[in-house]
């Protein structure tokens, strides 16, 4: 088992303790850990296993099954490109390819500077404004490949100026 810092281990143990009386606490524990740290690496899963008695294999299965959990750190800005049917038919495949090309990453990866993570999403419920892209919850409607560079630049500029987008 890799060594976590004592403070991190204590925080994870505290999160697990919050749900000790719950019949099925795993999703709540993992959600709190994801919210606290932004990802759930194997070392953390091992601590959760030790605290709950749930096998690491089961925890890993849950973390890898649900898309809102991550094994690796996410970027400051998480770009979610909807690839649901309506979005895909209206060009979402080309939109995500353009994000990949400009950022030099594939879906599921984070840029080296830690600024952007690119995720392929199944459906975000924005079929009427397809193709839709979300960045940290902000939805961009009817995104065309020609807009992708401007969207990225808007976030890079805000980062340089210390502003929120």
N, C-alpha and C positions, 0 to 999 in steps of 0.2 A: 504494500500500500504506500503510495506517495505521501509525503509529509505536507500537510496543510499547516498554515500558521495557527498557533494556539487560539488567537482571537476568532479566526474564521471557523475553526472546529467548534468553539464555544457557541458561536452564533447559530451554527447549523444544529447543534444539540438543543439550543433554546427553541428553535423553530419546531423541531421534532417534539419537544416537550409540550408545546402549545396544543398538540393534537393527540396526546396520549390517551384520552378518553374516547376518541372517535373510533367507530367500528372499522372504517376504511379511510385512514388518514393520508394515504400516499399522494393523491392528487393535490390536496391542500398543502402538504409539506413541500412538494416539488414546485408548486406555484409560488409559494412564499420565497423559496430559495431562488427561483428564476427572477422574481421581482427584486430581490436583494442584490444578487450578483450578476444577473444578465445571462447566466448560463449554468449548466449543471454537469461539470466534468466527472469522470469516473471516481476520482478521489472523494468527491462530495457524496456520490452515490454510495460509496463504501461506508461513510460515516452514517448516512441515513439507514443503511442496512443494519449496521451495528446497533443503532438506537431503536429501530422498529422491529427487528427480527425478520424483515422482508428480504428475501434473497436479492443479491445485486443483479442477477440475471432478470428478475422480474422488474426491478426498478429501471434498468437499462431499456427493457422492452417498452416501458411506458414513456420514458424520455425520448426514445427514437420514434415511437408511433405518433405522438402528438406534435404537430408542427410548431406549436407555440413554445415548446421546450427546445433548448439548444445544448449541444455538447461543447460548443466552442463560443468564445466571446463574439458578440454582435457589434457592428459598428455603431457610431453615434446616431447615424441616420439609416434606418432599415427601409430599403426600397422594396415594396411588395408589388410585383407585376401580376395582375390577375390573368390566369390562363384558362378560366372557365369558358364554356362554350361560346357565349355571346362575345366575350372579349377576344377569344382566339379567332373567331370568324371575322372580326373587324380589325385584325392585324396585331394582336398582342404578342404573337411570336416574334414579329419583326421588332417590336418595341423592346422586349426583353433582350433580344440579340444586340440592339443598339446600346442599351445600358451596359451589357457585357463588353462590347467592343470599346466603349469610351472609358470604362472603369478598369478594364483589363482583369476582370474576374468573371467567374461563372456563377450561376445561381447556387446559393448556399455558401458562397465565399464572401470574405471581407477584404476590403482594400488594405494594402500594407500600412497606410497611415491610420487605420482604424476608424476612418470617417464614414465609409459606406459598407453596408451589407446588402447583397442582392438576393431576394427570395422570389421563387416562383410560387404563386398562390393558386388554389383551385377555384374558389369563387368568393368574392368579397361582397356579393349582393348589390352590385352597382351595374347591373346589366343594361339599364337604360342609358348609361353614359359610357358605354364600352368604346374602346378599350380603356380600362381604369388602372391607375397606378396609385398606391398609397405610400406615403413616406411618414413614418411615425404617426400614423393615424390620419394625416391630412390626405384627402383623396383628390387626385388630379383627373378630370374627366376627358374623355375622347382624346387621349394622348396619341400623337403622331410621332413617327421616328424623328421628324425634323425638330420636335420640341425637346427631345431628350437632353441634348447638350446644354440647352438653356436652363432646364430644370436642375441639372447637376451644378452648373455654374452659379445658379441662385443660392444653392446650399453652400458651395465653396466660398462664395463672397460673404455670406452671412457669418460663416465660421471665422473668416479673416477679420471681420469687423466686430466679432463678439456679439452678434445679434441673433435673435431667434427668427426662424422662418415661419 
